[in-house]
């Protein structure tokens, strides 16, 4: 599991107050809200939940690309380039992911 530990710490600093937990899974570090994944940090970058109805909108933002798993684009998720994640940008994406994930029923 190779992911950026510094970025992991930056994410947890922002999410700790939101009741988000982190668990090593899916070949990286997954951030969970009420048992639902809101983001996953792994060797290819940070994937964040954006909601199926807002995937196209999310892909228009700098640094975002489609999340492709086994050759299929995952609707509701985008992959973020780590170099695009300054503090303000990271905060915006995490807020978006929290808002979408909070609407899901707890697991």
Wavefront OBJ file of the C-alpha trace (Angstrom):
o trace
v 0.000 0.000 0.000
v 1.910 2.960 -1.255
v 0.226 6.283 -0.685
v 1.393 9.731 0.329
v 1.555 9.737 4.146
v 1.806 13.541 4.265
v -1.380 13.892 2.215
v -3.044 11.268 4.436
v -2.209 13.383 7.494
v -3.516 16.545 5.801
v -6.789 14.781 4.988
v -7.237 13.406 8.514
v -6.584 16.848 10.030
v -9.522 18.143 8.007
v -11.849 15.175 8.522
v -11.255 14.324 12.171
v -13.784 16.891 13.403
v -16.383 15.485 10.980
v -16.356 12.054 12.634
v -14.547 10.463 9.706
v -12.432 7.384 10.325
v -9.597 5.969 8.237
v -9.085 2.310 7.453
v -6.490 0.561 5.321
v -8.435 -1.078 2.501
v -8.840 -1.057 -1.295
v -5.050 -0.919 -1.740
v -4.812 2.337 0.176
v -6.276 4.354 3.006
v -10.060 4.720 2.892
v -11.867 7.522 4.703
v -15.289 6.536 6.041
v -18.286 8.540 7.228
v -20.969 6.462 8.979
v -19.428 3.363 7.380
v -19.569 4.748 3.813
v -16.412 5.508 1.849
v -16.045 9.188 0.986
v -12.467 9.046 -0.302
v -9.579 6.659 -0.834
v -5.923 7.605 -1.010
v -3.741 5.177 -2.921
v -0.697 5.119 -5.167
v -2.525 6.669 -8.148
v -3.940 9.639 -6.212
v -7.018 10.526 -4.218
v -10.409 9.289 -5.332
v -13.388 11.145 -3.903
v -17.124 10.529 -3.937
v -18.911 13.263 -5.888
v -22.328 11.692 -6.495
v -23.520 10.036 -9.687
v -25.522 13.072 -10.762
v -22.501 15.382 -10.399
v -19.713 13.303 -11.947
v -19.687 15.337 -15.173
v -19.531 18.597 -13.219
v -16.656 17.297 -11.089
v -14.682 16.298 -14.171
v -14.644 19.913 -15.388
v -12.508 20.952 -12.423
v -8.708 21.159 -12.672
v -6.874 18.028 -11.564
v -9.931 15.739 -11.774
v -10.075 12.743 -14.076
v -12.437 9.787 -14.451
v -11.917 6.965 -11.993
v -11.387 3.832 -14.069
v -11.465 0.425 -12.379
v -11.023 -2.724 -14.458
v -11.586 -0.700 -17.620
v -14.883 0.817 -16.475
v -15.516 4.425 -15.440
v -16.923 4.605 -11.931
v -19.855 7.007 -11.844
v -20.048 9.053 -8.669
v -16.278 9.118 -8.169
v -13.335 11.061 -9.594
v -9.584 10.668 -9.294
v -7.620 13.736 -8.227
v -4.015 14.459 -9.101
v -2.112 14.983 -5.859
v -0.191 17.953 -7.243
v -3.491 19.833 -7.673
v -4.429 19.512 -3.996
v -3.317 22.702 -2.303
v -5.152 23.425 0.966
v -8.108 25.324 -0.515
v -8.660 22.802 -3.311
v -8.385 19.853 -0.920
v -10.865 21.494 1.462
v -13.352 21.993 -1.379
v -13.182 18.394 -2.567
v -13.454 16.975 0.946
v -16.450 19.181 1.738
v -18.122 17.995 -1.457
v -17.402 14.341 -0.593
v -18.701 14.768 2.967
v -21.919 16.392 1.744
v -22.600 13.583 -0.739
v -21.644 10.793 1.645
v -23.701 12.225 4.523
v -26.827 11.707 2.419
v -26.246 7.941 2.320
v -27.788 5.631 4.927
v -25.285 4.539 7.597
v -23.754 1.090 7.206
l 1 2 3 4 5 6 7 8 9 10 11 12 13 14 15 16 17 18 19 20 21 22 23 24 25 26 27 28 29 30 31 32 33 34 35 36 37 38 39 40 41 42 43 44 45 46 47 48 49 50 51 52 53 54 55 56 57 58 59 60 61 62 63 64 65 66 67 68 69 70 71 72 73 74 75 76 77 78 79 80 81 82 83 84 85 86 87 88 89 90 91 92 93 94 95 96 97 98 99 100 101 102 103 104 105 106 107
